[in-house]
Amino acid sequence: VYLVDRPGSLQSILFAGHLAPPKANPNEISIEAMNEVLGGSFSARINMNLREDKHWAYGARSFFFDAQGQRPFIAYAPVQTDKTVDSMLEIQKEISDITGVRPPAADERDRAIDKKTLTLPGRWETGGAVSNSIAQMIRFGFPDDYWDQYPAKMRNQTVEQLSEAAQQVLHPDRLTWVVVGDRAKIEAGIRAAGFGPLHLVDADGNAV
């Protein structure tokens, strides 16, 4: 855990992440659909837990940051200070659950696929958007018909494929945390929760 002290902060900003495969990998479609269930949209598990159920955060998400080599998987949430540790535990639980005891369900799979396919027509409304998609295809070595094939490949995803993707790329026992908040109010709780060694750093990542 890397803790950045922000005295008097009314919130703690949480980042939890680890390395993930490059974007150009054979299971990327499954990974995208799986993350849509976990934290890729408003109705995803992490946001529904921390915002809609617990009311500890205004919004919470997870994403894979695109890269040609290894890339970061990151779960992110700004939460009220007194729920910092509880929120960390809930994020870790959601990541753990989707890899095992609570794999993606059929209705979650359906919502994820609808989101990833029905929004495609609006993706290319401007010349800049079209250019960005072409650049992405070139950057990651995708075939020329990548976007033509994308909807069918996404709609053919099964709950088993989403579950396998979660098991392959998510590692709740390997999370690195970055927490920005009021150290005086949150440090003891974080240490007691046993997330691992705690390092104090400044805003530039230098040891304090």
Backbone as ProteinMPNN parsed JSONL, in Angstrom:
{"seq_chain_A": "VYLVDRPGSLQSILFAGHLAPPKANPNEISIEAMNEVLGGSFSARINMNLREDKHWAYGARSFFFDAQGQRPFIAYAPVQTDKTVDSMLEIQKEISDITGVRPPAADERDRAIDKKTLTLPGRWETGGAVSNSIAQMIRFGFPDDYWDQYPAKMRNQTVEQLSEAAQQVLHPDRLTWVVVGDRAKIEAGIRAAGFGPLHLVDADGNAV", "coords_chain_A": {"N_chain_A": [[0.855, -1.185, 0.0], [0.611, 2.168, -0.9], [0.645, 5.198, 0.567], [-0.509, 8.434, 0.317], [-0.357, 11.369, 1.965], [-2.925, 13.633, 2.667], [-3.755, 16.064, 4.397], [-6.708, 16.848, 6.189], [-8.421, 16.127, 4.179], [-11.611, 15.39, 2.829], [-12.289, 13.13, 1.562], [-11.071, 9.89, 0.601], [-8.993, 8.814, -1.992], [-8.972, 5.949, -3.851], [-6.908, 3.594, -5.413], [-6.515, 0.516, -6.92], [-4.534, -2.003, -8.225], [-2.952, -4.124, -10.745], [-0.615, -5.806, -12.941], [-1.647, -6.583, -16.298], [-2.492, -8.575, -19.238], [-1.305, -7.569, -22.577], [-3.226, -5.37, -24.754], [-3.653, -6.433, -27.299], [-4.457, -9.366, -27.324], [-5.543, -12.822, -27.436], [-7.905, -13.129, -25.961], [-9.173, -10.723, -25.59], [-11.749, -9.677, -26.16], [-13.386, -11.122, -24.417], [-12.294, -10.255, -22.002], [-12.946, -7.539, -22.051], [-15.771, -7.669, -21.932], [-16.076, -8.985, -19.484], [-14.967, -7.079, -17.701], [-16.825, -5.089, -17.993], [-18.898, -6.093, -16.509], [-17.729, -6.177, -13.982], [-16.662, -3.528, -13.345], [-16.967, -1.628, -15.348], [-19.015, 0.14, -15.998], [-21.837, 2.22, -14.994], [-23.778, 0.516, -13.912], [-22.293, -1.629, -13.109], [-20.688, -4.033, -10.903], [-18.869, -2.975, -8.891], [-19.491, -0.23, -8.709], [-22.24, -0.345, -8.118], [-22.115, -1.51, -5.647], [-20.435, 0.21, -3.938], [-21.526, 2.766, -4.371], [-24.424, 2.691, -4.909], [-25.442, 0.775, -3.096], [-23.93, 0.955, -0.601], [-23.472, 3.698, -0.366], [-21.063, 5.05, -0.065], [-19.445, 6.181, -1.913], [-19.312, 8.435, -4.715], [-18.949, 7.51, -7.214], [-17.551, 4.605, -8.766], [-15.129, 2.647, -10.434], [-13.652, 0.273, -12.777], [-10.926, -0.522, -14.938], [-9.003, -1.397, -17.89], [-6.012, -0.177, -18.878], [-5.154, 0.735, -22.036], [-2.421, -0.702, -23.791], [0.527, -1.595, -25.654], [2.296, -3.423, -24.626], [2.58, -5.15, -21.484], [-0.08, -4.065, -19.409], [-1.809, -1.843, -17.119], [-4.313, -3.046, -14.916], [-6.867, -1.404, -13.265], [-8.741, -0.547, -10.434], [-10.862, 1.957, -9.248], [-11.829, 4.449, -6.908], [-13.3, 7.24, -5.326], [-13.866, 7.801, -1.966], [-15.746, 8.298, 1.096], [-13.967, 9.513, 3.925], [-14.122, 8.109, 6.426], [-14.824, 5.607, 5.627], [-12.783, 4.414, 4.323], [-11.089, 2.055, 4.695], [-13.068, 0.05, 4.786], [-14.11, 0.33, 2.221], [-11.893, -0.385, 0.661], [-11.739, -3.077, 1.326], [-14.161, -3.974, 0.259], [-13.795, -3.512, -2.494], [-11.661, -5.255, -2.997], [-12.995, -7.623, -2.392], [-14.991, -7.709, -4.406], [-13.414, -8.039, -6.691], [-12.242, -10.468, -6.09], [-14.507, -12.124, -5.837], [-15.628, -12.265, -8.448], [-13.855, -13.857, -9.703], [-14.284, -16.312, -8.663], [-16.335, -17.316, -6.378], [-18.563, -15.901, -7.179], [-19.185, -15.778, -10.143], [-19.629, -14.102, -13.374], [-23.065, -13.554, -14.116], [-25.871, -14.65, -16.156], [-27.681, -12.535, -16.761], [-26.072, -10.342, -16.237], [-24.08, -10.697, -18.108], [-25.641, -10.314, -20.426], [-26.374, -7.575, -20.18], [-23.858, -6.394, -20.269], [-22.961, -7.055, -22.857], [-24.909, -5.827, -24.434], [-24.305, -3.154, -23.823], [-21.716, -2.949, -24.893], [-22.148, -3.34, -27.598], [-24.542, -2.082, -28.613], [-23.976, 0.571, -28.354], [-22.161, 1.125, -30.295], [-22.843, 2.413, -32.848], [-22.786, 5.144, -32.229], [-20.145, 5.598, -31.896], [-18.592, 6.497, -33.966], [-19.187, 9.158, -34.785], [-17.871, 11.445, -35.547], [-15.199, 12.751, -37.628], [-12.781, 12.701, -36.291], [-13.218, 10.689, -34.415], [-13.452, 8.422, -36.012], [-10.886, 8.409, -37.095], [-9.399, 7.93, -34.76], [-10.185, 5.298, -34.157], [-9.143, 3.924, -36.333], [-6.443, 4.43, -35.924], [-6.115, 3.018, -33.563], [-6.476, 0.385, -34.449], [-4.211, 0.109, -36.061], [-2.176, 0.557, -34.204], [-2.378, -1.625, -32.449], [-2.215, -3.774, -34.106], [-4.54, -4.898, -35.202], [-6.789, -6.663, -37.418], [-8.03, -5.486, -40.661], [-10.786, -5.724, -40.756], [-11.611, -5.569, -38.158], [-13.482, -4.01, -36.597], [-15.769, -4.588, -38.003], [-16.166, -7.238, -37.404], [-16.368, -7.185, -34.695], [-18.957, -6.738, -33.255], [-20.359, -9.236, -33.601], [-18.546, -11.07, -32.494], [-18.527, -10.161, -29.861], [-21.229, -10.521, -29.113], [-21.337, -13.259, -29.134], [-20.137, -14.092, -26.861], [-19.924, -16.092, -23.934], [-21.13, -16.811, -20.589], [-19.345, -18.494, -19.419], [-16.966, -17.925, -20.769], [-16.519, -15.304, -19.934], [-16.15, -15.754, -17.221], [-13.825, -17.332, -17.273], [-12.048, -15.452, -18.305], [-11.926, -13.643, -16.178], [-10.722, -15.249, -14.229], [-8.248, -15.658, -15.388], [-7.021, -13.125, -15.723], [-7.413, -11.465, -13.503], [-6.169, -10.783, -10.267], [-6.697, -10.866, -7.181], [-5.11, -11.248, -4.948], [-2.758, -10.023, -5.498], [-2.838, -7.307, -5.56], [-1.764, -3.953, -5.83], [-1.948, -1.077, -3.91], [-2.796, 2.37, -4.058], [-3.372, 5.023, -2.032], [-4.872, 8.059, -1.407], [-5.274, 10.394, 1.018], [-6.382, 11.594, 4.283], [-3.919, 11.02, 6.366], [-3.774, 10.846, 9.185], [-6.261, 9.94, 9.883], [-6.704, 7.553, 8.561], [-4.514, 5.818, 8.375], [-3.923, 3.949, 10.495], [-6.071, 2.149, 10.389], [-5.771, 1.051, 7.822], [-3.303, -0.251, 8.086], [-3.999, -2.151, 10.024], [-5.78, -3.73, 8.648], [-4.362, -5.43, 7.051], [-3.419, -5.389, 4.34], [-0.905, -5.51, 3.363], [2.6, -4.453, 3.308], [2.971, -1.009, 4.247], [3.706, 1.988, 2.675], [4.817, 5.274, 2.988], [4.426, 7.97, 0.868], [5.134, 10.901, -1.148], [3.306, 13.253, -3.283], [4.621, 12.901, -5.657], [5.503, 10.377, -5.599], [7.743, 9.882, -4.118], [9.546, 8.523, -1.368], [8.55, 9.181, 1.969]], "CA_chain_A": [[0.0, 0.0, 0.0], [1.319, 3.448, -0.954], [-0.25, 6.188, 1.149], [-0.176, 9.843, 0.104], [-1.067, 12.136, 2.994], [-3.601, 14.88, 2.275], [-4.397, 16.452, 5.65], [-7.991, 17.52, 6.108], [-9.211, 15.668, 3.04], [-12.921, 14.836, 3.164], [-12.395, 11.849, 0.886], [-9.87, 9.15, 0.237], [-9.029, 8.321, -3.361], [-8.417, 4.603, -3.84], [-6.517, 2.92, -6.648], [-6.029, -0.844, -6.699], [-4.219, -2.509, -9.55], [-1.853, -5.049, -11.005], [-0.349, -5.941, -14.368], [-2.564, -7.405, -17.091], [-1.944, -8.841, -20.575], [-1.451, -6.499, -23.569], [-4.55, -5.28, -25.358], [-3.698, -7.364, -28.428], [-4.361, -10.746, -26.859], [-6.65, -13.595, -28.008], [-9.109, -13.115, -25.127], [-9.508, -9.344, -25.257], [-13.202, -9.473, -26.188], [-13.904, -11.666, -23.162], [-11.83, -9.377, -20.927], [-13.767, -6.321, -22.109], [-17.112, -7.983, -21.438], [-15.963, -9.285, -18.057], [-14.767, -5.849, -16.947], [-18.089, -4.363, -18.012], [-19.648, -6.628, -15.372], [-17.05, -5.848, -12.728], [-16.561, -2.11, -13.006], [-16.85, -0.809, -16.543], [-20.157, 1.029, -16.235], [-22.576, 2.629, -13.794], [-24.509, -0.619, -13.341], [-21.357, -2.703, -12.792], [-20.706, -4.464, -9.499], [-18.149, -2.12, -7.959], [-20.254, 0.994, -8.497], [-23.495, -0.656, -7.442], [-21.771, -1.808, -4.26], [-19.952, 1.349, -3.157], [-22.394, 3.935, -4.511], [-25.861, 2.472, -4.796], [-25.76, -0.009, -1.9], [-23.296, 1.464, 0.621], [-23.462, 5.178, -0.355], [-19.754, 5.503, 0.415], [-18.74, 6.817, -3.027], [-20.164, 8.998, -5.764], [-18.771, 6.659, -8.381], [-16.412, 3.687, -8.671], [-14.95, 2.018, -11.734], [-12.435, -0.499, -13.049], [-10.6, -0.45, -16.359], [-7.702, -1.83, -18.367], [-5.427, 0.935, -19.614], [-4.631, 0.143, -23.256], [-0.986, -0.626, -24.026], [1.022, -2.637, -26.547], [2.896, -4.43, -23.764], [1.779, -5.324, -20.263], [-0.838, -2.848, -19.088], [-2.397, -1.909, -15.784], [-5.722, -3.137, -14.526], [-7.037, -0.489, -12.14], [-10.043, -0.239, -9.84], [-10.729, 3.33, -8.754], [-13.006, 4.964, -6.198], [-13.191, 8.254, -4.271], [-14.802, 7.375, -0.925], [-15.697, 9.119, 2.3], [-12.774, 9.166, 4.702], [-14.34, 7.12, 7.48], [-15.109, 4.302, 5.011], [-11.633, 4.082, 3.474], [-10.705, 0.649, 4.811], [-14.222, -0.763, 4.394], [-14.209, 0.386, 0.756], [-10.805, -1.205, 0.138], [-12.133, -4.476, 1.506], [-15.243, -4.285, -0.68], [-13.204, -3.59, -3.828], [-10.937, -6.524, -3.051], [-13.99, -8.7, -2.397], [-15.629, -7.79, -5.722], [-12.442, -8.601, -7.626], [-12.1, -11.876, -5.726], [-15.758, -12.852, -6.082], [-15.894, -12.511, -9.869], [-12.94, -14.915, -10.143], [-14.579, -17.589, -8.025], [-17.621, -17.664, -5.771], [-19.673, -15.208, -7.82], [-18.82, -15.478, -11.526], [-20.656, -13.34, -14.102], [-24.34, -14.222, -14.333], [-26.4, -14.49, -17.511], [-28.239, -11.203, -16.955], [-24.949, -9.414, -16.268], [-23.485, -10.889, -19.433], [-26.514, -9.675, -21.421], [-26.25, -6.117, -20.058], [-22.518, -6.017, -20.721], [-22.884, -7.171, -24.31], [-25.734, -4.743, -24.98], [-23.559, -1.906, -23.689], [-20.548, -2.952, -25.774], [-22.527, -3.411, -29.014], [-25.576, -1.128, -29.01], [-23.415, 1.928, -28.354], [-21.187, 1.262, -31.375], [-23.161, 3.402, -33.884], [-22.391, 6.491, -31.812], [-18.703, 5.651, -31.69], [-17.909, 7.113, -35.114], [-20.004, 10.284, -35.223], [-17.012, 12.515, -36.058], [-14.008, 12.31, -38.336], [-11.753, 12.412, -35.306], [-13.513, 9.396, -33.803], [-13.094, 7.409, -37.007], [-9.421, 8.401, -37.147], [-8.908, 7.283, -33.544], [-10.402, 3.851, -34.262], [-8.167, 3.415, -37.3], [-5.146, 4.473, -35.25], [-6.096, 1.918, -32.6], [-6.27, -0.846, -35.212], [-2.812, 0.068, -36.483], [-1.321, 0.47, -33.019], [-2.414, -2.945, -31.82], [-2.105, -4.812, -35.118], [-5.817, -5.55, -35.462], [-7.09, -6.795, -38.858], [-8.804, -4.385, -41.237], [-12.215, -5.924, -40.491], [-11.764, -5.73, -36.704], [-14.736, -3.445, -36.101], [-16.866, -5.293, -38.66], [-16.358, -8.514, -36.717], [-16.468, -6.967, -33.246], [-20.284, -6.997, -32.638], [-20.691, -10.666, -33.568], [-17.677, -11.715, -31.509], [-18.983, -9.782, -28.524], [-22.524, -11.152, -28.829], [-21.144, -14.699, -28.976], [-19.49, -14.38, -25.58], [-20.718, -16.854, -22.969], [-20.775, -16.538, -19.197], [-18.151, -19.286, -19.133], [-15.811, -17.192, -21.288], [-16.292, -14.163, -19.047], [-15.607, -16.297, -15.984], [-12.449, -17.73, -17.548], [-11.259, -14.223, -18.434], [-11.702, -13.129, -14.829], [-9.763, -16.118, -13.548], [-6.952, -15.554, -16.034], [-6.364, -11.809, -15.699], [-7.589, -10.762, -12.229], [-5.403, -11.404, -9.185], [-6.991, -10.092, -5.969], [-4.049, -11.419, -3.955], [-1.56, -9.322, -5.962], [-3.169, -5.892, -5.752], [-1.005, -2.844, -5.274], [-2.873, 0.012, -3.581], [-2.387, 3.752, -3.843], [-4.448, 5.687, -1.293], [-4.635, 9.477, -1.137], [-6.252, 10.815, 2.016], [-5.896, 12.137, 5.549], [-3.159, 9.944, 7.003], [-4.076, 10.743, 10.612], [-7.548, 9.273, 10.077], [-6.854, 6.286, 7.844], [-3.342, 4.955, 8.358], [-4.009, 2.837, 11.445], [-7.027, 1.166, 9.885], [-5.187, 0.354, 6.676], [-2.288, -1.176, 8.6], [-4.655, -3.238, 10.752], [-6.547, -4.576, 7.728], [-3.466, -6.444, 6.526], [-3.283, -5.399, 2.884], [0.505, -5.665, 3.035], [3.429, -3.348, 3.8], [2.486, 0.329, 3.932], [4.787, 2.924, 2.388], [4.398, 6.665, 2.921], [5.038, 8.647, -0.265], [4.552, 12.206, -1.471], [2.489, 13.255, -4.502], [5.461, 12.485, -6.781], [5.896, 8.997, -5.39], [8.972, 9.778, -3.356], [9.365, 8.066, 0.006], [8.494, 10.224, 3.0]], "C_chain_A": [[0.89, 1.235, 0.0], [0.333, 4.532, -0.536], [0.299, 7.593, 0.935], [-1.012, 10.662, 1.08], [-1.65, 13.412, 2.399], [-4.396, 15.354, 3.491], [-5.704, 17.21, 5.417], [-8.869, 17.076, 4.961], [-10.524, 15.041, 3.508], [-13.146, 13.478, 2.516], [-11.032, 11.18, 0.834], [-10.048, 8.682, -1.204], [-8.296, 6.986, -3.384], [-8.092, 4.139, -5.258], [-6.012, 1.535, -6.255], [-5.726, -1.436, -8.064], [-3.117, -3.544, -9.574], [-1.657, -5.133, -12.512], [-1.343, -6.892, -15.022], [-1.953, -7.631, -18.47], [-2.107, -7.633, -21.502], [-2.853, -6.494, -24.164], [-4.696, -6.267, -26.506], [-3.445, -8.782, -27.931], [-5.605, -11.512, -27.314], [-7.956, -13.499, -27.221], [-9.598, -11.709, -24.804], [-11.018, -9.084, -25.245], [-13.825, -9.969, -24.887], [-13.515, -10.773, -21.987], [-12.668, -8.106, -20.885], [-15.155, -6.568, -21.538], [-17.091, -8.253, -19.938], [-15.811, -8.004, -17.241], [-16.019, -4.98, -16.952], [-18.974, -4.817, -16.857], [-19.037, -6.149, -14.057], [-17.085, -4.356, -12.406], [-16.538, -1.163, -14.183], [-17.979, 0.152, -16.811], [-20.851, 1.35, -14.91], [-23.233, 1.437, -13.11], [-23.606, -1.799, -12.992], [-21.269, -2.92, -11.28], [-20.044, -3.471, -8.548], [-18.931, -0.851, -7.664], [-21.567, 0.735, -7.767], [-23.255, -0.957, -5.965], [-21.465, -0.528, -3.487], [-20.869, 2.567, -3.245], [-23.85, 3.622, -4.182], [-26.247, 1.726, -3.52], [-25.237, 0.665, -0.63], [-23.358, 2.986, 0.748], [-22.159, 5.744, 0.197], [-19.007, 6.29, -0.653], [-19.748, 7.402, -4.0], [-20.074, 8.159, -7.027], [-17.529, 5.807, -8.22], [-16.338, 2.89, -9.963], [-13.753, 1.059, -11.722], [-12.191, -0.453, -14.549], [-9.229, -1.051, -16.618], [-7.16, -0.716, -19.247], [-4.695, 0.37, -20.833], [-3.126, 0.354, -23.402], [-0.581, -1.774, -24.933], [1.69, -3.762, -25.756], [1.996, -4.678, -22.563], [1.13, -4.0, -19.887], [-1.424, -2.961, -17.693], [-3.898, -2.183, -15.805], [-5.863, -2.285, -13.28], [-8.502, -0.414, -11.724], [-9.884, 1.08, -9.092], [-12.004, 3.76, -8.043], [-12.615, 6.097, -5.252], [-14.257, 7.956, -3.223], [-14.692, 8.286, 0.291], [-14.629, 8.586, 3.243], [-13.015, 8.054, 5.709], [-14.689, 5.734, 6.943], [-13.963, 3.854, 4.106], [-11.323, 2.597, 3.509], [-11.848, -0.263, 4.377], [-14.348, -0.809, 2.867], [-13.104, -0.439, 0.104], [-11.161, -2.683, 0.22], [-13.224, -4.884, 0.517], [-14.716, -4.389, -2.109], [-12.469, -4.917, -3.993], [-11.902, -7.702, -3.128], [-14.639, -8.838, -3.771], [-14.684, -8.409, -6.744], [-12.266, -10.094, -7.358], [-13.344, -12.678, -6.112], [-15.948, -13.211, -7.554], [-14.968, -13.58, -10.427], [-13.313, -16.273, -9.571], [-15.999, -17.783, -7.581], [-18.809, -16.983, -6.433], [-19.286, -14.81, -9.248], [-19.917, -14.682, -12.225], [-21.906, -14.172, -14.345], [-24.867, -13.898, -15.734], [-26.951, -13.083, -17.739], [-27.141, -10.143, -16.989], [-24.24, -9.498, -17.616], [-24.313, -10.181, -20.486], [-26.387, -8.157, -21.38], [-24.895, -5.645, -20.583], [-22.433, -6.027, -22.24], [-23.741, -6.115, -24.989], [-24.965, -3.423, -24.941], [-22.42, -1.843, -24.697], [-20.92, -2.952, -27.257], [-23.531, -2.334, -29.431], [-25.083, 0.312, -29.027], [-22.446, 2.155, -29.507], [-21.568, 2.3, -32.432], [-22.737, 4.824, -33.515], [-20.893, 6.672, -31.666], [-17.993, 6.457, -32.78], [-18.704, 8.294, -35.663], [-19.179, 11.43, -35.801], [-15.819, 11.928, -36.802], [-12.892, 11.938, -37.384], [-11.952, 11.054, -34.659], [-13.153, 8.255, -34.743], [-11.577, 7.262, -37.074], [-8.83, 7.685, -35.933], [-9.068, 5.766, -33.601], [-9.422, 3.221, -35.243], [-6.781, 3.362, -36.663], [-5.018, 3.334, -34.249], [-5.847, 0.586, -33.302], [-4.81, -0.995, -35.625], [-1.899, -0.161, -35.282], [-1.246, -0.944, -32.465], [-2.398, -4.096, -32.833], [-3.396, -5.562, -35.387], [-6.056, -5.657, -36.97], [-7.993, -5.664, -39.34], [-10.3, -4.505, -40.957], [-12.513, -6.059, -39.001], [-13.121, -5.231, -36.222], [-15.951, -4.057, -36.788], [-17.2, -6.58, -37.914], [-16.661, -8.356, -35.232], [-17.859, -7.278, -32.68], [-20.618, -8.473, -32.536], [-19.839, -11.397, -32.544], [-18.113, -11.396, -30.089], [-20.295, -10.475, -28.182], [-22.388, -12.653, -28.615], [-20.468, -15.076, -27.655], [-20.452, -15.115, -24.644], [-20.301, -16.474, -21.55], [-19.524, -17.326, -18.81], [-16.891, -18.569, -19.616], [-15.49, -15.982, -20.417], [-15.673, -14.623, -17.734], [-14.144, -16.699, -16.158], [-11.544, -16.507, -17.667], [-10.943, -13.642, -17.059], [-10.637, -13.94, -14.104], [-8.35, -15.95, -14.104], [-6.255, -14.224, -15.768], [-6.495, -11.062, -14.375], [-6.89, -11.527, -11.104], [-5.609, -10.607, -7.891], [-5.924, -10.206, -4.886], [-2.765, -10.686, -4.339], [-1.788, -7.816, -6.112], [-2.143, -4.974, -5.097], [-1.975, -1.69, -5.085], [-2.149, 1.351, -3.541], [-3.579, 4.458, -3.204], [-4.03, 7.127, -1.014], [-5.702, 9.939, -0.154], [-5.575, 11.335, 3.27], [-5.235, 11.026, 6.359], [-3.561, 9.75, 8.462], [-5.354, 9.949, 10.872], [-7.6, 7.866, 9.482], [-5.68, 5.331, 7.968], [-3.486, 3.74, 9.271], [-4.943, 1.745, 10.939], [-6.488, 0.375, 8.714], [-4.152, -0.657, 7.146], [-2.944, -2.391, 9.258], [-5.368, -4.214, 9.823], [-5.678, -5.611, 7.026], [-3.372, -6.535, 5.02], [-1.843, -5.63, 2.44], [1.296, -4.5, 3.581], [2.882, -2.0, 3.358], [3.672, 1.271, 3.79], [4.209, 4.335, 2.306], [5.154, 7.347, 1.789], [4.395, 10.004, -0.462], [3.809, 12.119, -2.815], [3.284, 12.849, -5.733], [5.953, 11.055, -6.647], [7.185, 8.808, -4.627], [8.692, 9.357, -1.919], [9.424, 9.239, 0.98], [9.18, 9.678, 4.238]], "O_chain_A": [[1.816, 1.338, 0.805], [-0.681, 4.756, -1.197], [1.427, 7.899, 1.323], [-2.242, 10.643, 1.019], [-0.959, 14.17, 1.718], [-5.589, 15.07, 3.598], [-5.788, 18.092, 4.562], [-9.967, 17.606, 4.789], [-10.548, 14.262, 4.461], [-14.078, 12.758, 2.875], [-9.992, 11.818, 1.0], [-11.119, 8.213, -1.587], [-7.136, 6.902, -2.983], [-8.901, 4.278, -6.175], [-5.178, 1.403, -5.359], [-6.563, -1.381, -8.965], [-2.448, -3.805, -8.575], [-2.454, -4.586, -13.274], [-1.815, -7.854, -14.416], [-0.995, -6.951, -18.836], [-2.947, -6.768, -21.25], [-3.576, -7.488, -24.088], [-5.754, -6.875, -26.668], [-2.353, -9.326, -28.098], [-6.638, -10.889, -27.556], [-9.02, -13.767, -27.779], [-10.355, -11.519, -23.851], [-11.505, -8.339, -24.395], [-14.695, -9.308, -24.321], [-14.316, -10.56, -21.077], [-13.055, -7.648, -19.81], [-15.658, -5.768, -20.75], [-17.976, -7.808, -19.207], [-16.454, -7.854, -16.202], [-16.247, -4.216, -16.014], [-19.717, -4.016, -16.291], [-19.754, -5.763, -13.133], [-17.495, -3.966, -11.313], [-16.133, -0.009, -14.04], [-17.911, 0.918, -17.772], [-20.495, 0.821, -13.857], [-23.247, 1.349, -11.882], [-24.102, -2.862, -12.617], [-21.72, -2.089, -10.491], [-20.609, -3.157, -7.501], [-19.031, -0.434, -6.51], [-21.959, 1.511, -6.896], [-24.114, -0.679, -5.128], [-22.139, -0.209, -2.507], [-20.974, 3.325, -2.28], [-24.434, 4.223, -3.28], [-27.283, 2.023, -2.926], [-25.998, 0.918, 0.304], [-23.303, 3.511, 1.86], [-22.152, 6.79, 0.847], [-18.043, 6.991, -0.345], [-20.883, 6.936, -4.101], [-21.017, 8.108, -7.816], [-16.556, 6.24, -7.603], [-17.364, 2.503, -10.521], [-12.958, 1.042, -10.783], [-13.132, -0.358, -15.336], [-8.409, -1.199, -15.712], [-7.778, -0.353, -20.248], [-3.732, -0.383, -20.688], [-2.619, 1.451, -23.167], [-1.255, -2.803, -24.983], [1.653, -4.92, -26.17], [0.789, -4.441, -22.623], [1.737, -2.939, -20.035], [-1.523, -4.059, -17.145], [-4.641, -1.62, -16.609], [-5.077, -2.418, -12.342], [-9.388, -0.239, -12.56], [-8.895, 1.292, -8.39], [-13.112, 3.481, -8.501], [-11.691, 5.935, -4.454], [-15.438, 7.866, -3.559], [-13.68, 8.957, 0.492], [-14.412, 7.379, 3.348], [-12.193, 7.146, 5.833], [-14.834, 4.789, 7.718], [-14.153, 3.014, 3.226], [-11.296, 1.945, 2.465], [-11.619, -1.247, 3.673], [-14.654, -1.854, 2.293], [-13.345, -1.119, -0.894], [-10.908, -3.444, -0.714], [-13.215, -6.001, 0.0], [-15.146, -5.264, -2.86], [-12.632, -5.612, -4.996], [-11.652, -8.667, -3.849], [-14.822, -9.954, -4.257], [-15.107, -9.216, -7.573], [-12.156, -10.889, -8.292], [-13.237, -13.779, -6.651], [-16.375, -14.319, -7.877], [-15.237, -14.151, -11.484], [-12.723, -17.285, -9.951], [-16.804, -18.355, -8.316], [-19.944, -17.43, -6.273], [-19.082, -13.628, -9.526], [-21.032, -14.599, -11.711], [-21.827, -15.339, -14.728], [-24.371, -12.993, -16.404], [-26.717, -12.496, -18.795], [-27.269, -9.147, -17.701], [-23.849, -8.479, -18.187], [-23.757, -9.511, -21.356], [-26.301, -7.515, -22.427], [-24.805, -4.621, -21.26], [-21.887, -5.1, -22.838], [-23.343, -5.563, -26.015], [-24.974, -2.665, -25.911], [-22.183, -0.793, -25.295], [-20.09, -2.598, -28.094], [-23.382, -1.736, -30.497], [-25.705, 1.176, -29.645], [-21.955, 3.27, -29.683], [-20.684, 3.024, -32.889], [-22.372, 5.613, -34.387], [-20.42, 7.764, -31.35], [-16.928, 7.028, -32.546], [-18.876, 8.415, -36.876], [-19.727, 12.3, -36.477], [-15.475, 10.759, -36.627], [-12.146, 10.988, -37.623], [-10.985, 10.344, -34.383], [-12.61, 7.237, -34.312], [-11.046, 6.152, -37.104], [-7.871, 6.924, -36.063], [-8.192, 5.03, -33.147], [-8.928, 2.117, -35.015], [-6.041, 2.393, -36.832], [-3.944, 2.751, -34.099], [-5.091, -0.247, -32.803], [-4.241, -2.084, -35.549], [-0.971, -0.967, -35.336], [-0.178, -1.406, -32.061], [-2.549, -5.258, -32.456], [-3.363, -6.734, -35.76], [-5.567, -4.817, -37.725], [-8.633, -4.977, -38.544], [-11.007, -3.497, -40.925], [-13.551, -6.603, -38.621], [-13.833, -5.948, -35.519], [-17.047, -4.05, -36.227], [-18.364, -6.964, -37.805], [-17.152, -9.284, -34.589], [-17.948, -8.021, -31.703], [-21.107, -8.926, -31.501], [-20.34, -12.247, -31.807], [-18.073, -12.259, -29.213], [-20.455, -10.968, -27.066], [-23.245, -13.26, -27.973], [-20.259, -16.256, -27.376], [-21.639, -14.796, -24.576], [-19.24, -15.883, -21.345], [-18.737, -16.881, -17.974], [-15.862, -18.603, -18.941], [-14.321, -15.671, -20.188], [-14.781, -13.967, -17.196], [-13.318, -16.434, -15.284], [-10.41, -16.521, -17.189], [-9.82, -13.203, -16.808], [-9.758, -13.382, -13.447], [-7.37, -16.086, -13.371], [-5.036, -14.187, -15.604], [-5.753, -10.107, -14.143], [-7.001, -12.749, -11.0], [-4.78, -9.764, -7.547], [-5.844, -9.353, -4.003], [-1.788, -10.721, -3.591], [-0.982, -7.134, -6.744], [-1.716, -5.195, -3.964], [-2.738, -1.36, -5.993], [-1.025, 1.447, -3.047], [-4.67, 4.484, -3.774], [-2.963, 7.377, -0.453], [-6.895, 9.884, -0.454], [-4.355, 11.495, 3.315], [-5.915, 10.195, 6.962], [-3.676, 8.617, 8.927], [-5.52, 9.358, 11.94], [-8.456, 7.069, 9.864], [-5.831, 4.141, 7.691], [-3.197, 2.618, 8.855], [-4.639, 0.557, 11.05], [-6.716, -0.831, 8.615], [-4.122, -1.789, 6.663], [-2.497, -3.522, 9.07], [-5.542, -5.384, 10.161], [-6.201, -6.572, 6.461], [-3.257, -7.63, 4.469], [-1.591, -5.915, 1.27], [0.732, -3.636, 4.252], [2.391, -1.857, 2.239], [4.533, 1.344, 4.667], [3.212, 4.556, 1.619], [6.384, 7.308, 1.75], [3.274, 10.248, -0.017], [3.701, 11.044, -3.405], [2.695, 12.488, -6.753], [6.724, 10.575, -7.477], [7.671, 7.684, -4.5], [7.707, 9.791, -1.323], [10.233, 10.155, 0.835], [9.265, 10.369, 5.253]]}, "name": "protein", "num_of_chains": 1, "seq": "VYLVDRPGSLQSILFAGHLAPPKANPNEISIEAMNEVLGGSFSARINMNLREDKHWAYGARSFFFDAQGQRPFIAYAPVQTDKTVDSMLEIQKEISDITGVRPPAADERDRAIDKKTLTLPGRWETGGAVSNSIAQMIRFGFPDDYWDQYPAKMRNQTVEQLSEAAQQVLHPDRLTWVVVGDRAKIEAGIRAAGFGPLHLVDADGNAV"}
